[in-house]
Amino acid sequence: LWSGFGGSCASNNGGDPIVQFDKINKRWVVMQIQYSGGDYLCIAVSNGDDWSTNFTWNRYAFKASTLTDYPKMGIWTDGYYVTYNAFKGFGTFAGPVICAFNPANY
């Protein structure tokens, strides 16, 4: 999924993948973290809903100021909501974080 995207999302697998189906916009949303070479939320949004077809992905790398550990995603009518535990480095808990993304932009 991230091959050919470039940057840290394509070259490092941070794990914690999340796959959700956006029933409103009829598309798939995939997210995973990346923490080697910077802290990122890597998000891909499909342009179709049927896995058996050869749809394409819009891919995004959102730079975070902390490690984005244990991310979770919720899809609602007005946005994609992401929460994660922020860590400064490995081991220093910095608190919970919530982010909202407008699905109309993807």
C-alpha positions in Angstrom: 0.0 0.0 0.0 2.8 2.4 0.8 5.2 1.3 -1.8 6.1 4.1 -4.2 4.7 6.8 -1.9 8.1 7.9 -0.7 9.2 9.2 2.6 9.0 7.5 5.9 5.6 5.8 5.4 7.0 3.9 2.4 10.3 3.0 3.9 9.4 2.0 7.5 6.6 -0.1 9.0 5.6 1.2 12.4 2.7 -1.2 12.8 -0.6 -0.7 14.6 -2.6 -0.8 11.3 -6.2 0.2 11.3 -8.7 -0.5 8.5 -12.1 1.1 8.4 -14.9 1.3 5.8 -16.4 4.8 5.4 -20.1 3.8 4.6 -21.1 7.4 3.9 -18.5 8.1 1.2 -18.2 4.4 0.2 -14.4 4.0 0.5 -11.8 2.4 2.6 -9.5 4.2 5.1 -6.3 2.6 6.2 -4.0 4.1 8.8 -0.7 3.0 10.5 2.0 4.7 12.5 5.6 5.3 11.5 8.2 6.3 14.1 11.6 5.6 12.4 12.9 8.7 10.8 10.2 10.9 12.4 6.8 10.4 13.9 4.0 10.1 11.4 0.4 9.0 10.9 0.2 7.4 7.5 -3.3 7.5 6.1 -4.6 6.1 2.8 -8.1 6.6 1.4 -9.4 4.5 -1.5 -11.2 5.9 -4.5 -13.6 3.0 -4.5 -15.3 0.5 -2.3 -14.9 -2.9 -3.9 -11.6 -4.8 -3.0 -12.0 -7.0 -6.1 -11.6 -4.0 -8.4 -8.3 -2.2 -9.0 -9.0 1.1 -7.3 -6.3 3.6 -6.3 -5.3 5.2 -3.0 -4.8 8.8 -2.0 -2.0 8.6 0.6 -1.0 11.1 3.2 1.8 11.4 5.8 0.9 13.6 8.8 3.9 14.7 10.8 3.4 14.5 14.6 5.5 16.1 17.3 5.4 12.9 19.4 5.3 9.2 18.9 1.7 8.3 17.8 1.2 5.1 19.7 -1.9 2.9 19.8 -3.9 4.9 17.3 -7.7 4.3 16.9 -10.0 5.7 14.2 -13.7 6.5 14.2 -15.6 7.5 11.1 -18.6 9.9 11.5 -20.7 12.0 9.1 -18.5 15.0 9.5 -15.0 13.6 9.9 -12.5 11.0 10.5 -11.5 11.1 14.2 -8.1 9.7 15.3 -6.9 9.3 18.9 -3.5 8.1 20.0 -1.2 8.0 23.0 1.6 10.6 22.7 5.1 9.6 23.8 8.2 11.8 23.8 10.8 9.3 22.7 10.3 5.8 24.0 8.8 5.7 27.5 7.8 9.2 28.5 4.0 9.5 28.2 2.9 13.0 27.1 -0.8 12.4 27.2 -3.7 11.5 24.8 -4.2 13.3 21.5 -7.3 13.6 19.3 -7.3 14.7 15.7 -10.1 15.3 13.2 -9.8 15.1 9.4 -12.4 16.4 7.0 -13.4 13.4 4.7 -14.4 15.9 1.9 -10.6 16.7 1.5 -9.7 13.1 0.7 
